[in-house]
Each structure stands twice: as C-alpha cells, then as structure tokens.
Amino acid sequence: MDSPSPDRDAPRLREHVGPAKLVSTLFAGIGLRDATYRHVSAEPDATHHCLAATLLGAIAYGLCVSRRIELAPALLVVVEALRSMGTLVVESAIVWLLGRRMTGRQLPFGSVLRPLALAGAPGILFAIGAIPEVETAVAIGVPAWLLVAFVVAIRAAFDCSWPQAVGLALGVWLVEHLPGALLTLFGSPATLPAG
C-alpha cells in the first residue's frame, strides 16, 4: 500500500499574500524585472497584486492630472481607475488573440492579463508629477517607461524574442488606433483651399 506523499498532501502555502509581497511585486514591475513578469504570468495567485499595480498607477495618474484640469481628485481617480481596468482587459484580449497567432503559443487569458497588469506599475511614478519642477520629465519619462514595461510583459507572457514582442506591441497599437484614424480620415468632409 502506497503511503501518501507529504508534499502532495501538505496544504499549499500562498506566497502572494500581504502588503510586503505587493510592495516587492510593485518594485519588480517598476524595475522591469523579467523574472517577475514571467513568474506572474505563470502564477494565478498573483492576479490581485498585478491588478493592484494597474490600479495604483491609475490613482497616481488621476491625482496628477486632476491638479491640471481642476477636477475633483476623487472623481478623476474613480474615472481613471475604471478606464485603466477597461483598457487592461481590452488590451489583454488583443494581445492574447494576436500573440496566439504570431507566436503559435496557446496560453490561458490570465497568463497574458497578469503581466500586462503588472506593466502598469511604473504609472505609480506619475505621483512625482505633482512637483512642478519635474512635471515635464514625468510627462515624458513615465509613458515611455510604461511602453517598455508593456513590451517586457508581452515578451514574458509569450516567452518570445524582443523583435516579436515589439512587433506584437505595434500590432496592438494598430488595432487600437487604426479604426479611429480611418474614421477621422474618411469621416471628415473634404475642404477646399481658400482663395
């Protein structure tokens, strides 16, 4: 008679619990640590920390922008949080669909959603934009950092090369922006030059 395996029967320890793990995950996301992005792609228990990274980045952005447009910070934070979650789901779906075609890898949706959510962690740096002396640097630097994090997340999710990840990111950008550009181009009435 086989005795039960102690490893198999022992309760599974949940390592993705608590604020310390959230903070370390945030710093790894901001630091663009490839190993962390790969880990969260494979670990369903990391979902809530990855979503928190996107939400915290959205809150920082909302607070930063609310000062400039003179809108109630609480309202803009809520609007930005909802917008960022919606954008995350749509972008994850586009990456998931395009990535499966481009790389041939069949991944569960969560394996793409989690690293893309973690890629929102650099958005926390928008909070520094409240300092007038660094506002311009933050307005340029943080979006660039977020773009690099997006490519790192794609690369980690699909375990693909850098050129494939950049190509997939460009494909996502085209899918998101080309329809609007075409509508603007063909929807606006033609104007004749004056004179």
Buried (B, 14 or more C-beta within 10 A) or exposed (E): EEEEEEEEEEEEEEEBEEEEBBEEBBEBBBEBBEEBBBBBBBBEBBBEBBBBBBBBBBBBBBBBBBBEEEBEBEEBBBBBBEEBBEBBBEBBBBBBBBBBEBBEEEBEEBBBBBBBBBBBBBBBBBBBBBEEEEBEEBEEBBBEBBBBBBBBBBBBBBEBEEEBBBBBBEBBBEBEEEEEEEEEEEEEEEEEEEE
